[in-house]
């Protein structure tokens, strides 16, 4: 596969679904370089994490040297985004996500991509995606 970073970006636009042993998730890549990710934990020991962080994540993405970089900006359904009766809504989880994304960006090496299939490698596993729309 000899695609440029821009060609890979164009192929990524839209919604992709991924299944792993412990979770199912989808990512919608938008042309303004933002994304929305929904994760459903299928392994029961991972459910507490889902209750704390929520199952939706939003952020920005880009391709650099055939690597997909996801930078989380908000976790809108987190338990830690709360509102007290006397104060405005506190987005504690969003603040933590923004700061931690400066230190840790999700990076996936793109092995293969076309209009309907996406194969990427994380540090220790492969991700296979199917385009939904």
Buried (B, 14 or more C-beta within 10 A) or exposed (E): EEBEBEEBBEBBEBBBBBBBEEBEBBBBBBEEEBBBBBBEBEEEEEEEEBEEBBBBBBBBBEBEEBBBBBBBBBBBBBEBBEEEEEEEEEBBBBEBBBEEBEEEBBBBBBBEBEEEEBBBBEEEEEBBBEBEE
